[in-house]
Amino acid sequence: QAPIKATCEDLSCKTGFPEDVHSAVVSRSVHGGQPLLNVRFRSCDGNKKIHFGSSEPEDFRVGEDGVVYAERSFQLSAEPTEFVVSAQDKETQQEWQMRVKLTPEPTFAGASEKDQRKIEEIIFPWQQYKHSSPLKRQKRDWVIPPINLPENSKGPFPQELVRIRSDRDKSLSLRYSVTGPGADQPPTGIFIINPISGQLSVTKPLDREQIASFHLRAHAVDVNGNQVENPIDIVINVIDMNDNRPEFLHQVWNGTVPEGSKPGTYVMTVTAIDADDPNAQNGMLRYRILSQAPSSPSPNMFTINNETGDIITVAAGLDREKVQQYTLIIQATDMEGNPTYGLSNTATAVIAVTDVNDNPPEFTAMTFYGEVPENRVDVIVANLTVTDKDQPHTPAWNAMYRMTGGDPTGRFTILTDPNSNDGLVTVVKPIDFETNRMFVLTVAAENQVPLAKGIQHPPQSTATVSITVIDVNESPYFVPNPKLVRQEEGLMAGSMLTTFTAQDPDRYMQQTSLRYSKLSDPANWLKIDPVNGQITTTAVLDRESIYVQNNMYNATFLASDNGIPPMSGTGTLQIYLLDINDNAPQVHPKEATTCETLQPNAINITAVDPDIDPNAGPFAFELPDTPASIKRNWTIVRISGDHAQLSLRIRFLEAGIYDVPIVITDSGNPHASSTSLLKVKVCQCDLNGDCTDVDRIVGAGLGTGAIIAILLCIIILLILVLMFVVWMKRRDKERQAKQLLIDPEDDVRDNILKYDEEGGGEEDQDYDLSQLQQPDTLEPDAIKPVGIRRLDERPIHAEPQYPVRSAAPHPGDIGDFINEGLKAADNDPTAPPYDSLLVFDYEGSGSTAGSLSSLNSSSSGGEQDYDYLNDWGPRFKKLADMYGGGDD
């Protein structure tokens, strides 16, 4: 190989590309993402942030590290491809440019096998120095072709590739190195170079599917690290080997095809990928169908494009009702489908035959029957059933029903049951039995989508529906409803107003006449005859009643028949009441206030009349002739049709309350007038006309009823307060009385314990208790001489009445009660005197019973056996211990 000629001189550091034109040799086939070369940018300031760009961004991209990548896959033409690489400083926006020339890899012919096996030697271009003229950079005469290295090489490693040397190694001691991805950049260590001999070697097998090419840059420096030669680019292409099987993107592919499709109908596309080079035979795939299941109606219903993977139909006869799904086994083989050298893989294609509307719906019967009661709506009267061989719940199976005759007024509609596909004939408008007793409908059934081309609807797609109307008892109805009657108010009770009758629509039913009753009459003015419907008044009609709104009074009546079941209907009678002049006008307001002096003293009043025009205003206002003081003190002037002004006629009127009668006459024919009393409160006023007499202002502001109500409230409040105070005092007296009368420590009621009373046996029950009291009292009083009685005997006198203590005495009465009791005790002759012997009991002078001392036991205690006391329980344990303890 001839050395590359170039000239260069040693210049000081200058930021920019080291050369104006950068040439590189690449393979003719360029793949997207493939690194092509590495441009070198010299930055004297290492902190600069450089952004690289390409003039052909659609084809080439420059990374931040200066590596140029292909943006897409394309073929290089025989002529060199040129583009511009730019570098821009992100801070200063300064820009540098360099032109890049890509030359396709040359093809050498006639090279002997020996030359091919010989290690290639790459020599740095020599440089020529001209001291008499400034340095001029020369273009390279040729570029270094890339090195092709097959992937998956078995070694031995490291495997020598090329030898890089400079023609200046004879005069200088040089050191060689390589940089770039695969050398000193990730993945590092794949390529190494002998720094002395320049021998470039690979250290392990390469994988093209990971990295298709390596772009290295070789450097030559002296022992001091000074650059001797310009770096040269070395491209190492990894040659693809068929080491990857095709892989389908999906193991199972799903597709659809309509039934009845013609041959050549596209079905689906299956795709497989091969990691090998797609531009070489290793990555070129071919498809074919291995099997089809089921094989009916033909074993070859489908075919596949061996290059694109498109599956199409090749035979007719697809029928979903017979075969709903086909399963195909698809094989993809690389090496352009070579069965001997190519690698293969398989996938499954599942093709579902979709339904088309090739089967029309057919009714299960030619005539359907139903019945419906009259006046009923939203009632299903008949179910129409159809059959359809298409796929259920699809537009080709879903039925739609259309009435073609028999219902000109639109009283029926047919809905579709989404689950059963039945037609539901439904009534949407009321049907009158007296008008229509039967309907005969003609119904056609269709699908949601039209039938397939060439398919016609058979006669079974049309049916007849016969519907019978059932007569039912209907409600009577008033005519007209509502009924309007114009009547002057004041119609007396018992007057006939009108006749309000109803009609029964049931002409074919045997039933008696209607009965009438009143349903609503707010003022209770009317009554209706139950047989003929004649309405008469029961009270005077009054237009001014609260039940009349806008001169209209409404009453509701009920008409009932005796059918089965009984039915009734309502009707409204509207009475428009015409006004008559039956109400005299009144003054408003009823009370007013004015000043004592003549000025200012005007009072504005208004006439109010419940009647309406022409029986109302304009009104006439005047003062009566009697009493004479009215016209002497007051004067009235009408200021409008409804308003007048009352004022003082004299200069001064003493403060007080005055009743001023005012005669008001309306404009009716005949006129109606009334005398209304206006209560005028005259008071002292200031310069502004405001009352200054507070008492009179209060009296004038409050009516008699209001004052009485306030007084009643005050009295009730005082009574409640008084009752509360009395109750509190009584409760305090009760509490103090209990504390004085009963001391909790002296109260012995809780300290007296009554244990029990014991008596003798049955033989001791017959005795006279009177012997234990006073035996002398058994003798008659006549036998005992008068005045002969023991001194300590209770004398016979009437016992005095002791004072009775009240249930809840006042604490202040305790002293009086004790004194009264003491006085009664002192005057009681039956009570013993103080400090005397009290006789609690008297046994008499002689006792019929013997002395207790004469009682002797028949035997001594020592002869008795008291052991039985132990059997009497714990209550006799003490006695058992005392008497049953033996000698002790």
C-alpha positions, 0 to 999 in steps of 0.5 A: 500500500502506498503511503498517504501524503499530507503536509502539516506544521506544528502550530500552537493550540487552536480551538476547532476541527483539526482538518477541513475535510474528513474522509472515511470508508464505510460499507455500501449498506448502512443501517439505522443507528450504525456508527460510521466514524468519529470526528475529532474536535480540538478544544483548547479550553476543556470546559467548553460545552460543544454541541455537534450538528449535521447538515443532513439530519435526516441521514446522519446524527452526531453524538456529543462524543463526536461519533457520527451515526446513521439515522436510517438504513440506505445504500451508498452510491458509488460516488462519495457522499458528502455532508457538513458537521458543525460544532457550536459553543453553547455559551458563546454561540461560536461555530466551526464546520468540517466537511465529511466525505463518505466513500463506499468500500472498494472491491479489490479483484485479483488478490491472491489467497496469500495476500488475503491471509497476510496481516494488513499493515496500515501506515500513517500518511507521511508529512512534508515540511517546507521551511520556505513557505507557510504550512498548507494542509493537504488532502489525503490521497486515499482512505483506509478501507474498513476491517471485516471481522466475522462474529462468533469467531472461535479464536485463538484470542487475542487474534491479530487484525492489522499492524499500524506503523508510521514511516518515521519509526525508523528515526524516532521511538514511537508509541502506538495507541487506539481510542474509541468504543471497544478500546478505551470507551465502553465496552472497553478491552475488546481491541488492544494494540501493542504500543511498540509494534502497533499490532491491533488485536481482538480479545474475544468473540464479537456479536453483530447483534449487539454492535455491528461495527466499531470506529477506532482512532489510531495515534502515534506519539514519541516517548515524550507524548508528543503527537508525531502523526495525525490520528487515522480512523479505523472501522471494524465491521462485524460480519453477520453469521446465521446464529439466530432463529426467526421469532414471531412477534406473537405466538398466537395470532388472531384474525377474522374473515367474513363468511362467504368471502370471495377468494383473494380476501385479505385476512391478516398479517403475521410477522416474524423478526430475525436478529441477523442482518436483514440485508443478508440471507441470514435475516431474509425470511420466508413464510409458509402454511404447514397445516390447516384445521379443520380441512373442510370444505377444502384443506387449502382455504388460505394461503400466505405471501411468503415474503410479507406474511399476508394471509388471504383466502384462496377458496370459496365456501366459508360458512360460519354456520358450518365452521366457525374457526380455522387454525393455521400453523405458520412457519418462518425460515431464514436464508430466504426459506432454504430448508437445508441451511435456514433456521425455522420457527412456527406460530399459530394463526387462529382465524374466526369466521365472522357472521354476515346476515345471510339468514333472515328472521322467520316467524314461528307461526303465521298468526299470533293472538292477544287481548287487551282491556280497553283504556289500558296503556303500556300493556304487552298484548302478544309475544312474537317469536322468530328464529334466526340461524345467524350468530346470536346477539349480533346485528345480523341476529337482532330482530326489528319488527315493523307494522305494515298494516292494521294500525292507522292511528298508531295505538300499538308499538312492537319492542324487541326483547334483547335476550330472547329476540321476541317481539313485544306488541305493546299498547301505547294509546288507549283503546275504546271498546265502543269504537274498536273491538278488534285489531288485525295487525300485519308485522314484518321482521327484519335484522338490524343490518341488511341481508347479504347480497342475493338473499331475499326475505321469505314469506315466513318473515311476515305474520298476522297479529289478531288483538281482541279488545275487552270491554270494562266499566269506564268512569262517567264524565261530565259535559262540559268539564269544567262548566262555567256559570255567571251569577250575581252575588246575593242569590238567596238560599234555596234558589236553583242555580244550574243542572250539572250532569255526566254521561256514561261511556259504557253503552253495552253494559246493563247498569242503572242511571248515575248518582251525583254527590258533592265532592268539594264545596269550600263555602258550603253554598251548594247541594246537588240532586243525586238523581237529576244533577240539579244544583241549588243554593244552601246559602247566600252567594257572596262575591266578597267571601274568602273562598272566591278568587278573582270573582270565581268560585269552584265546586267539585261534584262526583258522578258514580255508576253501579258497575263492576267494579263501580266507577266514578268521575268528577266535574268542576262547576265554576261560578263567576259571581257578578258584583252588586253594591252590597257593601258600604265604604269604610274609613281607613285608618280607624285612628289618627293623630293631630296637633292642638293648633290649626297648623299643621293639623291635616289628617289623610284618610282613605275610603275602603270598599270590598265592592268593585267598579262601578260599585266602589269609588269615587267616594263622597266624604262629608261630616254629619250635622249632629252633633254640632261640635263636629262641623264646628271643630272639623272640616273635610276635603276630598283630594281624590276619588278614594282619599280625603283630608280631615283638618281642624276648623278652629285655631285650637282644640284641647288635647284629648281623644275625639271620635269624629264621624265621617259619612262616606258614599260610594258610586254604586246604583243605588248608592251605599253609604256608611258613617265611620268613626275616626278616633283622632288623638289631639296632642301638643306638638313642637315646631316640627309637628311632632307630639311632645306629650309623652303620656298622651302619645303612649295613650294614643299609640296603644288601644284599649285592647292592648292596654288590657292585655298588658295589664293581664300579663302583669297581674299573671306574672305577679301571681306566679311570683307570689305563689313561688314565694309562698311555696318556698316559705312553706318548704322552709317551714317543713324542713325546720319543723322536721329538724325541731321535732325529730332529732335523728340521734333521738329517733328510736324508731329505727332502734326498736327491734321486734324479734318475735313473739312466742306462745305455749303449746296447744295445752297452754292456749286455754287461759284467761288473760283478764286474770293478769290485769285487774281481777277486781274489774270482773266484779260488777260496779255495784258490788264495789262501794263507791269511793273505796279504791286504791290510791295507785289505781287508775281513777274512773273519770272522763279523759281530757282531749289532748291537742292534735299536732298538725301534719306539718306544723310551723316551727313557730307553733311548736312552743304553743303546742308543747304548752297546750299539751303540758296544760292538758296533762296537768288537768288530767285526773287520770294521769299520775302526779310528777315524781310519784310511783307509776303503776305499770301493771296490777295483778290484784290482791289475790291470785287464783294461780299458785306460787311459782316457787312451789313448782318442783321438778320431778327429777334433777337436771343431772338425770336428763339427757340433753344430747338431742339438742345437737340435732336441733341446728345451729340456733340451739348450739349454745344450749347443747354446749351448756347441757349436753357437754357431759360432766363439764 
